Amino acid sequence: MKVLHLISGGDSGGAKTHVHSLLQNLSKRIDITMVCFMEGPFSQEARELGIHTIVLPGHNLLHNLRTLKELIRTEGFEILHCHGARGNMMGALLRRSTGLPVVTTVHSDYRLDYLGRPFSRITYGTINTLALRMLDYRIGVSDSMTDLLIARKFDPDKLFTIYNGLDFTPRTPAMGRSAYLQQLGLDWPEDCVIAGITARLNPVKDISTLIRGFALAWKEQPQLRLLIAGDGPQMSMLKHLAQELGVERQVCFTGWIQDTDTFYHALDINTLTSLSETFSYSLTEGARVHLPTVSSRVGGVPYLIEHGVHGLLFEAGDASTLARHLSTLAADPGLRRRLGERLYQRAVADYSLESTLERQLSIYETILRRKARGMGRRDGALVCGAYGRGNAGDDAILEAIVTELRQLDPDLPLWVLSRRPDETRQTYRVNAIYTFAFPRFLWRMMKTRLYINGGGSLMQDVTSHRSLWFYLFTISAAKRLGNRVLMYGCGIGPIQSAANRKRASRVLQKSVDAITLRDTHSAAELEDMGVTHPKIILSADPTVILPPAPPQVIDGFMEQLGLEPKEKYIGFTLRPWPGFEEKAAIFGAAADYAYETYGLTPVFLPIEPRLDVGAARHALRHMKESTPRHLLEDTGGSDHTIGLLSRMQVVVSMRLHALVFAAGQGIPLVGVVYDQKISSFLSYIGQDLYTDLEQLTLPALTAQIDAACGRIGDTDFLAGGVTRLRQIEHRNQETAQALLGGLPS
């Protein structure tokens, strides 16, 4: 593989470090040449690192273009990789004439690159903005940068993410902590807790907020100290601020440092207070030495640090919250160790130099594979379902479908109909169209190969006649516009209206190629409706493939929510439904019973927060004051929700996907049936503890809780049914593969 990199050659800071580090290591694996458009420290250091570097100086654009075309022709480069405005401009000009795929790494927000330089903003900034739109692919140097590009309507299918990798090989500092402090002229006590930061002392790093937060925390925890490494225009102002706040003896300004290893080994807490940051090397450098971190919630930081799990976050400029976090860490060595270790494990897995190198090579391979694939008349899949409505179960279905389609074909363009298309685009990195934007999705159907009516109970008229009509319309339209049509891991019914049953039967019979079902009741419903033409396959709900978050992540998430990870809990997932209010007192009394009888603390977990939290509060009003309880208003993504349910001893649920998630983790279940899909699922996996909502009584519910508690630890019985489901769930994916392969691209 031969790749030509184009960059101005005047770069510094994070972009310089990223390019030099990446190209130095890539050169050991593939053929790399870097072209700079000016001579200087950047190109000189690149040569010293062994990077093959060519400089094309001067401002003769046409001459440089001719030289590059000849270089590309004679050397046989396969990919052009650009960095920065000058590189992007040259890449855009070379793209068509060379026929090579062109990718750019976006190191910073291109709209902010020339702040305070109006002429450069109008010229170079405009050229760069236009060039970015003309290139084939873009790489964001953090998930937040990729999200920014998605928000600005760049195609998610042509975006990649990479991080500034760091070598996590253990290092021995040049001197110990005591010797280092003595070298700085400090007589701080041995048991002091030192927070620190390495940063340029300019306004965007907001060191003043760090000093203000530290001063507040020091009043609560007088063992705290602060080391500030770096230099810049704000040095004198910041020293004066420390004097004003009375902490000049507790704060040390070290100036520029070369020995960062010794610096970080001297710290107990790493900090970052930037107002804006794509991704900071200082975070991974601190992670390398297992430091707990307090950081502003900016840029790519939340993708590395989940608050309460890998570190503590605050809103940029919020000195009081920063102070609270510093005080918390200063007072709790155990918490410092736990957060530091979790951050280290996360950083090693995702942000190491080796993972960055492998990611870049994978991006190049993808680009070349897509070039060889070419663009046919039709390509891609359009997925439609109840997405973007805040229901964790429906969102989990979409996550599972996207995961399986990408396993089948990582280059398959994906489009999703969603109530919140911008949110769906960023969460799943797919193209999304507003659900009811008829002209847009009909136009898209003319270009896709496969239409998926995706998961859940979409074919029913209990909650709405209009939703059924909408889904039937999209199925019919997709078929007429040339798509294969698949109903994916779905449930059928209840369809109560005779007219709706007839309409659904006609559309499914005529327009659907295959239906994979998540339960046997749905197969019986299709047979009763006379649907025989589509290929009907018994499979499983696609969400059974989804894993929980790692145990250490769930521990931190529980701590953040006020839950003790080692405590014993019973989970309740309730939803409003006709007749629920009359039964709410039963759920409250059952929660009291579980605590008094088995010592299980009740936890109320929502699947669709906008509905379920209110239902939980209704039940809570009927509980005894003496019973401890937790009401969670949000359980995060599917991996966090599954992880939380895995920590319950028993789960009592009206929500299907809470039962699916918990069953997959071997948790004893009690179902409360408001819809036949609940009883169908539980029967399908061989579980027998469920009662209709209308017939629910306190003795019946407590008896089933007794039976469920008796099954705690019986993993063979509890997980056996879901294991069987996982064994047949692949039929969803296999059916999609057959339909995609059955239509030429």
Disulfide bonds with the S-S distance in Angstrom:
none
